[in-house]
């Protein structure tokens, strides 16, 4: 099939473009490059031997999206494009609602006009909010506690209502846990602009000498080692989960939601130790105060994706850290290296 990948030059997007091409699909990628580089797709082409078509498009420009659908017969869409920093979303809610919601509404209107009604949406475990017990189950009530998470929740609602109103739609809502790692080639990986918000990219920048030390946000949580636990998932496992979801909705109309996670939690200190193993030396860190909004521990119940899609994670936290380190070591300044 010919798949449109929005946010296709991003971290998860570029890994998914590669998995799609390896599965025999043609890819048209669009991205506004606000938080990524087209270099990622050039490297993906080197790995797959096939060049994805790329158009620099901002989803808030509906006519630009329409031009892409007019130029390429699209069979299905994987929708990654969106702003995704929790803290930033609290400071700039209007920018997040406009970018993430307007962009998605534009995309869906253009899809409908062109008769393209298969979509895999990049949602997030953050929609489960702070009241659900772990492991999270897809059937649980959702309720995000920050603007970024609320955009994901509201897009899930939009897609759910669309699927209920028109049975021709085929919709997969994928709730990611914590994506980390990189393709084992070390050629593509996570390249956050500015100071990384997330744990593993920050540790990687400490290891490569760009940051002085890791600040561990809180060591007094009610967890085995006092630091927060999260469900980390290798980005290649995650990409393959998208291909599996795409194949599923290609056959079945309706709206489906799946957790994409490993089903187990790892603490901040456990991840740090694992990264030190990959690097081969201790890394400097300091335990500081808690980060506002952080939950002590959560992870996925991943059994539904296994039952429906035959998909589960295969790579360990150690492999995630080894692969992430290979990318960072080879590309100390990301794609601007
Ligand atoms: C993990 C743990 C931090 C940085 C977020 C979003 C979620 C998704 C993934 C988009 C926490 C601790 C972190 C640091 C630290 N993003 N930490 N020092 O918060 O679980 O999830 O990213 O979809 O929506 O909410 O991930 O990597 O930021 O933090 O101690 O410098 O690492 O306190 O316990 P999080 P994270």
Boltz pocket constraint, residues with backbone or C-beta under 6 A from the ligand:
constraints:
  - pocket:
      binder: B
      contacts: [[A, 84], [A, 86], [A, 123], [A, 124], [A, 125], [A, 126], [A, 177], [A, 178], [A, 179], [A, 196], [A, 197], [A, 198], [A, 199], [A, 200], [A, 202], [A, 214], [A, 215], [A, 216], [A, 217], [A, 218], [A, 228], [A, 229], [A, 230], [A, 268], [A, 291], [A, 294], [A, 295], [A, 296]]
      max_distance: 6.0
